Amino acid sequence: MCTGNTCRSPMAEAILKQKIKWAGLKGYAVSSAGLAAAEGDKMSENAKKALRQLGVKTPAFHSKRLTEEILKRSSFVVCMTEAHKRAVNSPKARSAAELAGAEISDPYGGSLNEYIRCSHEIERLCNIIMNKILNGEEL
């Protein structure tokens, strides 16, 4: 979960989905949303390019705003920053800093290199999430 749901959170969604698929895990649904997302925006082009550099498929994507309904259906919500976590205000919310020791900086409007750096931060976060899932640990 991030702000606009066009950069960080869609990259996290794509990376985590691919890692779950590679691990052969079933029964996991992964989606993303944003606190201030405009419904239906596409993933940013630099986010797509950064994902391709990681070898992650870029699925068809349209942004969505975080709603109470999405929150109710979620087992947990990973927030890119502590501010996002405070805004979500739910016991289901975890920040990237809690899970991986650092917030995920926003590359919005930045260069492709900033998106690539961000995708590596997100991949590290997703690796930590995957280790917790595989080890049966709570998030």
C-alpha positions as CSV (number, residue, x, y, z in Angstrom):
1,M,0.0,0.0,0.0
2,C,1.3,3.4,-1.0
3,T,0.0,6.8,-2.0
4,G,-1.0,6.7,-5.7
5,N,-0.9,3.0,-6.5
6,T,1.1,3.6,-9.7
7,C,4.7,3.0,-8.6
8,R,5.7,1.3,-5.3
9,S,2.7,-0.8,-4.5
10,P,2.1,-2.2,-8.0
11,M,5.8,-3.2,-8.1
12,A,5.4,-4.9,-4.8
13,E,2.3,-6.7,-5.9
14,A,4.0,-8.0,-9.1
15,I,7.2,-9.0,-7.3
16,L,5.4,-10.8,-4.5
17,K,3.0,-12.6,-6.8
18,Q,5.9,-13.9,-8.9
19,K,7.8,-15.0,-5.8
20,I,4.7,-16.9,-4.5
21,K,4.2,-18.5,-7.9
22,W,7.9,-19.5,-8.1
23,A,7.6,-21.0,-4.6
24,G,4.6,-23.1,-5.8
25,L,2.4,-21.7,-3.0
26,K,-1.4,-21.8,-3.4
27,G,-4.1,-19.9,-1.6
28,Y,-2.5,-16.5,-1.5
29,A,-4.1,-13.5,-3.1
30,V,-1.9,-10.4,-3.5
31,S,-3.2,-7.0,-4.5
32,S,-2.2,-3.3,-4.1
33,A,-4.0,-0.1,-3.4
34,G,-3.2,3.5,-2.6
35,L,-4.4,6.0,0.0
36,A,-4.9,8.7,-2.6
37,A,-5.1,6.7,-5.7
38,A,-7.2,7.7,-8.7
39,E,-9.2,4.7,-9.9
40,G,-8.0,3.2,-13.1
41,D,-4.5,4.7,-13.6
42,K,-1.9,2.6,-15.2
43,M,1.4,1.6,-13.6
44,S,4.1,4.1,-14.4
45,E,6.3,3.2,-17.4
46,N,9.5,3.4,-15.3
47,A,8.0,1.0,-12.7
48,K,7.3,-1.4,-15.6
49,K,10.9,-1.0,-16.9
50,A,12.3,-1.6,-13.4
51,L,10.2,-4.8,-13.0
52,R,11.4,-6.1,-16.4
53,Q,15.0,-5.5,-15.2
54,L,14.3,-7.8,-12.2
55,G,12.8,-10.4,-14.6
56,V,9.3,-9.8,-13.2
57,K,6.3,-9.9,-15.6
58,T,4.3,-6.7,-15.7
59,P,0.6,-7.7,-15.7
60,A,-2.2,-5.5,-16.8
61,F,-2.8,-3.1,-14.0
62,H,-5.2,-0.4,-12.9
63,S,-4.8,1.6,-9.7
64,K,-7.4,1.5,-6.9
65,R,-7.9,3.4,-3.7
66,L,-7.7,1.5,-0.4
67,T,-11.3,1.0,0.9
68,E,-12.7,-0.4,4.1
69,E,-13.9,-3.4,2.0
70,I,-10.4,-4.1,0.8
71,L,-9.1,-3.8,4.3
72,K,-11.7,-6.2,5.7
73,R,-10.8,-8.8,3.1
74,S,-7.1,-8.5,3.7
75,S,-5.1,-10.7,6.1
76,F,-2.5,-8.0,6.4
77,V,-1.5,-4.8,4.7
78,V,2.1,-3.8,4.0
79,C,2.6,-0.1,3.9
80,M,5.6,1.5,2.2
81,T,6.0,4.1,5.0
82,E,5.1,4.7,8.7
83,A,2.9,7.6,7.6
84,H,0.9,5.2,5.4
85,K,0.6,2.8,8.3
86,R,-0.7,5.5,10.6
87,A,-3.2,6.6,7.9
88,V,-4.5,3.0,7.5
89,N,-4.9,2.8,11.3
90,S,-5.5,-0.9,11.4
91,P,-4.0,-3.8,13.4
92,K,-3.6,-5.5,10.0
93,A,-1.1,-2.8,8.8
94,R,2.7,-3.3,8.9
95,S,5.2,-0.9,7.6
96,A,8.2,-1.7,5.4
97,A,10.3,-0.3,8.2
98,E,8.9,-2.8,10.7
99,L,9.4,-5.8,8.4
100,A,12.6,-4.8,6.6
101,G,14.2,-2.0,8.7
102,A,13.6,0.8,6.2
103,E,10.8,2.6,4.5
104,I,10.4,2.3,0.7
105,S,11.2,5.7,-0.8
106,D,8.8,7.1,-3.5
107,P,10.4,7.2,-7.0
108,Y,7.4,9.1,-8.4
109,G,8.6,11.5,-11.1
110,G,12.1,10.3,-10.8
111,S,14.6,8.8,-13.2
112,L,14.6,5.1,-14.3
113,N,17.6,4.6,-11.9
114,E,15.4,5.8,-9.0
115,Y,12.7,3.3,-10.0
116,I,15.3,0.5,-10.3
117,R,16.7,1.3,-6.8
118,C,13.2,1.3,-5.4
119,S,12.4,-2.0,-7.1
120,H,15.5,-3.5,-5.3
121,E,14.2,-2.1,-2.0
122,I,10.8,-3.7,-2.7
123,E,12.4,-7.0,-3.7
124,R,14.2,-7.1,-0.4
125,L,11.0,-6.4,1.4
126,C,9.2,-9.2,-0.6
127,N,12.0,-11.6,0.2
128,I,11.5,-11.0,3.9
129,I,7.7,-11.5,3.5
130,M,8.3,-14.7,1.6
131,N,10.7,-16.0,4.4
132,K,8.0,-15.3,7.0
133,I,5.4,-17.1,4.9
134,L,7.6,-20.1,4.3
135,N,8.6,-20.3,7.9
136,G,5.0,-20.0,9.1
137,E,5.7,-16.7,10.9
138,E,3.2,-14.0,11.4
139,L,3.6,-10.7,9.6
